[in-house]
Amino acid sequence: MKGDRIKGNLKKYFPGGNTSKGFHSFYDYIIETDANRIFVIKGGPGVGKSTFMRKIGEEMLDRGYDVEFHCCSSDNGSLDGVVIPAIRVALLDGTSPHVVDPRNPGAVDEIIHLGDHWDSKGLTGNKQEILATNREVGRLFRRAYGYLASAKIFLDQVESYYQDTGALDAGALDKVCLELTHRIFEGKNRQTDKPKARHLFITAITPDGSVSHLNTVVDDLSKRYIITGDDGTGKTTLVKRLADAAMMRGFDVEAYHCALTPENIDHLVIPQLDIAVINSVEPHFYKPRAEDEIIDTMQFVNPVLDSRYLAEKTTAREMYRRSMELAIEFIAKAKAEHDRMETLYVPYMNFDEVNARREQTLTRILEIAATQDI
């Protein structure tokens, strides 16, 4: 047992996402390459990889360890990884589309292949159906990514509205960026000369629509700066500048990227200051608390009097939302096909052996934990 703590805290992330640029991976940021141990779980669909990781994560939570669940953007009920930060141990799904191979085999990484526990002869009988289903899953995701690319085009049109009309006061935005930087960092000592940035998604476009786990990461922080305002009024610009300012001052950062446009940062956490900067916008609105500070970027916007621009913006937003709906429909169809493929594997798995393998792995993790001074 870890101290007197009854149960650990659980944080949830998405290490990969379905974006306007296809599948985008931040798997390199799940855990450091010099971790104590990284277990890379291999095997086909339906062989129990997610359950393997989840049960170990839940056991460690029950033992008082904080745990990270890295969720699958294409299957809300599935995990792509589990991390126990205090002992620097991770379990990762090492299969497509986020293929993970050991970087430091034996010293840090090792492969657990659940294919060791399937009946290869039985699976061979399903070969043609497995190949056909795999092709269909790929086709459906290509359609989904096409609609996500379309959604990005229309969202760009929405976001360009204030700049195209000259309504956005860039100077006022710059001034607020400087003032907020001063408030956050004034009097704070530099933490390190080699600050690190961890990049992940906290929101993902999934078969059930846009899903956010933002609250699991920011609810317990002592301070939140919540940025509100319409698309195109400088919210992501403000977050990015604060991230840069934090690193220039020697603070580590956690950057949580936009589910649709992965190059943009929606949210920022500065762990050493126990604060977050949150872009509160669809689909990750965040309800402020008494101690939170709200920055409304509409204060940088002058009225737009020409109704033609507003009509164009409204049409673009409608097209954006329709494109998103169609993308989600195809992601859901891809999940249904993937679920069907799992049924082709399940009958040929020896889950008693998989469960025994999991218990052996848990024992090894607890042995690592016993050596850590926590």
Salt bridges, closest charged atoms under 4 A:
ASP28 OD1 - ARG103 NH2 2.63
ASP34 OD1 - ARG88 NH2 2.75
GLU59 OE2 - ARG63 NE 2.80
ASP62 OD1 - LYS7 NZ 2.74
ASP66 OD1 - ARG5 NH2 2.60
GLU68 OE1 - HIS70 NE2 2.92
GLU68 OE1 - ARG198 NH2 2.82
ASP75 OD1 - LYS335 NZ 3.98
ASP80 OD1 - HIS98 NE2 3.25
ASP101 OD1 - LYS42 NZ 3.20
GLU110 OE1 - ARG37 NH2 2.83
GLU110 OE1 - ARG364 NH2 2.65
ASP116 OD2 - ARG357 NH1 3.53
GLU129 OE2 - ARG340 NH1 2.85
GLU136 OE2 - ARG139 NH2 2.86
ASP156 OD2 - LYS152 NZ 2.80
ASP174 OD1 - ARG241 NH1 2.53
GLU186 OE1 - HIS182 NE2 3.35
ASP193 OD1 - ARG190 NE 2.99
ASP219 OD1 - ARG289 NH2 3.44
ASP230 OD2 - LYS313 NZ 2.35
ASP230 OD1 - ARG317 NH2 3.08
ASP231 OD2 - ARG317 NH1 2.97
ASP244 OD2 - LYS240 NZ 2.87
GLU263 OE1 - LYS21 NZ 3.38
ASP266 OD2 - HIS284 NE2 3.13
GLU282 OE1 - ARG321 NH2 3.08
GLU291 OE2 - ARG224 NH2 2.97
ASP292 OD1 - ARG224 NE 3.00
GLU293 OE2 - ARG183 NH2 2.25
ASP306 OD2 - ARG308 NH2 2.61
GLU325 OE1 - ARG322 NH1 3.09
GLU337 OE1 - ARG340 NH2 3.59
ASP339 OD2 - LYS335 NZ 2.66
GLU342 OE2 - HIS338 ND1 3.64
GLU353 OE1 - HIS117 ND1 2.92
GLU359 OE2 - ARG358 NH2 3.78
